[in-house]
């Protein structure tokens, strides 16, 4: 309980008072005690800045509005951000550094991580880890890689909505556009020894898959792979086996794929 200053004069209690030199205005100013010792807290008419915040229950950050009554889950109520409009959290870090959220327990060794959500500003990669093992990685182009990395074959998913050229690191491509006359160009076969690429047409338009340059696709003739009209969720798969080490897997769903 704080000291009761009732009946006391300022001269006898100034050491226990807090002050802001110049008063509170629109500029953050340091709060100090009556002896002039600075605290870690600054205040202004529009906000507050402080160092370490310790709370024995919950900490709520709001914008002054009053959201509808809501009680957060008991295991997720230590820090609450609230607003009647949009609400969010931003973690800012250097342009060559990481922004990270670690989910761990009090028994873990210092510096160890359990679940991790991380973003590398330098490589523009978003990663999800569990037990310090990367499970999902999304690069700056939106390509998503699943599972352990450095394995063969890779586990990568790329989403395409328009004409594009694939690269040697592509593995599983999902085409989601409903716009016709789109073409996906395969990489040069010389860059793809021992690999295969799966293309899933999830749109309702015809997608054309073409070889790189004047090369043919595994020296196979053209093929049209439509989904059946009675079951648009069925898949038709073609594995071209004309040349060892250069198999292409083309899968159609809903729409159709033309290989040329």
N, C-alpha and C positions, 0 to 999 in steps of 0.2 A: 504494500500500500504506500502511496506517495506521501510526502510531508505536507501537513496541513498548514498553509501560510496565513490562515485567518488571524487578523490582529497583528501581524508582523509588519515591520517596516522594510523597505527595499534595502536599506543599508545593512540590515542584519541577515538578509536572505539572498542577496544577489548571487552568492556562489552557487546556489541551487537553481537559479533561473537559467533559461535558455534564451538566446538573443540572436537576431539577424541584423548585422550592421547595415544601416541604411534602410531597413524595413523590407517587407516582402513586396516585390513587383514582378514584372514579366521576365526578369533574368534570374536564373538559378543562383542562389547565394548560400554560403556556408552557414550552418547553425553552430553556434559555440556557446559555452557556458559563461557565467558571470565573470570568471577569471580570464576569459579570452582563449580557452582551450577549444580547438576546433573538433567537431565530430565528423563522422563520415557521411553526414546527411546534408543535402542542399534542398532548398524549397524555392518555389516561385508561385505566382498566381495561376500557373497553368500545369504544374507538375511537381514531382519530387524525385530526387536522385539519391541513392544510398548505396552503401557497400553490401556486406553480407546481411541477408534477411533471415531471421530465425523465427519460426512460428511453432507453437505447440499443437496447432490443430490445422486449420486451412488458411490459405492465402488466396484472396480473390483480387484480380485486376480487372477493373471495369472502366467504361468511358463516361460514367455518370448517368447512363440510362438505366431503366429498370426492366430487365427481361422478365418474361413470364416465370412463375414459380417453378423451380426445377431443383431436384435433389440429386447430385451426382452419386455414382456408385461408391460405396464405402471404401473400396480398394483403389479409387482414382479421384480422391477429393482433396489432395494436399495442395494442389495449385490449380486455380480455376480462372479462365479468361472469359469474361461475359460482356455481351452487348445485345441490344435489341436489333442491331444491324449485323454486318459482317464482323467476324472476329478471327484473329489469327495470331500466329507466333512466327517471328523471323529470327534466324540465327545468322549473324553477319561474321564473316571471316575474311582473311586476306585472299587476294586473287590467285595465289598459288598454294593455298592452305585448305583444310577440310572444315566442314560444318558437320557436327556429329551429335547424335543422341544415343547414349548408352543405357541399356536396360540390364541391370545386374542385381546382385544381392549383397547383403552386408558381410557375408562370410567369404566373399571372393577376395582374392589377393589384390592389393593395390595396383591399379593400372590394368587389371584384367577386364575383359568384356564378356557379356553374355549375349544378349540381342543387341544389334547395332543398326541404326539407320544413319548412313553417312553420305555426304556429297563432296566430291573432290572438285574444287573450283578450277584447278589447273587442267584436268582431263575432261571435266564436265560429265562425270560419271556418278550416278546414284546407285548405291549398293545396299543390300539387306544381308546382314550376317547373323548367324546363330552359332554360338560357341566358337567365335572367331573364324568360322568357315563361311565364305561368301555363297549364298544361295541364289540370289538374283542380282544382276547388274544391268543397268540401263545406260547406254552411252548417249552422247550428245545428239545423235541422229534418231534416237528412239528405239534402236535395236536392243532387244532384251536377251540376255544370256542366262540360262538356268543351270543349276548344279555346279559341280566342281569344274574349275577351269584348267586348261592345259591338257584336257583329255581328248581322246579321239574316239568317235567323232565329236565335234563341238555340239553344244546344246544352245543354239541361238535362234531367236525369233525376230524377224524383221517385218514390220507392217508397211505395206505400200498402198497408196491411193491413186497413183498416176504412173505414167511412163517412167521407167527407171532402168539403170544398168546395175546388175548384181556384181558383187566383188567376190574374191576367192574365199573370204571368211564367212560368207553367207551360208546358212544351213537350212533353215526352215522359213519360208517366205509366205506371209498371208496377204493376199490382195483383197481389199475391202471396198474398192470403188464400184459404183454402178454406172460409170461412164464408159461408153464403148470406144473402140479404136485405140486402146492403150496397149503398149508393148513393153515386155520385160526382156532385156537383152542379157543372155548368159555370159559369164566370164569366159576368157580364152581357156580352152581345155588344158593347155600347158601349165596353167596355174592351179589345177584342180586334181592332181594325181591322187587317186584313192578316195575321193570324196563323192558325195551325192548331194543334190539340192532338191528339197521338196517344196513345191509351189502349190498353195491352197487358194483357189479362187472362191472367195466367200461373197463375192458380189453377184449381181444378176446379169452382168454384161459379159461379152466374149473378151477374153484376154489372150493376146498373142504373145507367145514366147519364142524368141528368135535366137539363133546362134550368134557367136561373136565373129564379126567380119564375114569372110567367105566360107568359114568352116561349117560343116554340117553337125547336127547333134548326134554324136556317136555313130555317125555314118548310117543313121536310120532314116527311113522315109517319113514324110509328114504324117501326123496322126491327130485326129480330133477326138477329144475325150469329153463328151457331154454327160451331165448328171441325168438320171432317169426322170422323166416327167412325173411319174407316180410317186417318187420319193426324192425330193430335192435335197435331203440331208444325206443321201447315199454318196459314196466316194468311189471314183474309178481311178485306179492306180496303174501307171505304166512304168516299168523299169526297163530302160534301154541297156542291153547287155552286149552290144555289138563290139565294143572295145573294152578290154579289161581295164579297170581303174578309172573309167570315165562314165559311170552310170548316172543317168538323170531320172529322178522320180518326179513325175508331174501328176498332181492330184486335182480333180475338179470337184467343186461343191456348189450347188445352186446354179451357177453359170456354166460356161464351157471354156475349155482351153484349146487353142490352136497352136500346134507346134510347127514351125516352119524353118 
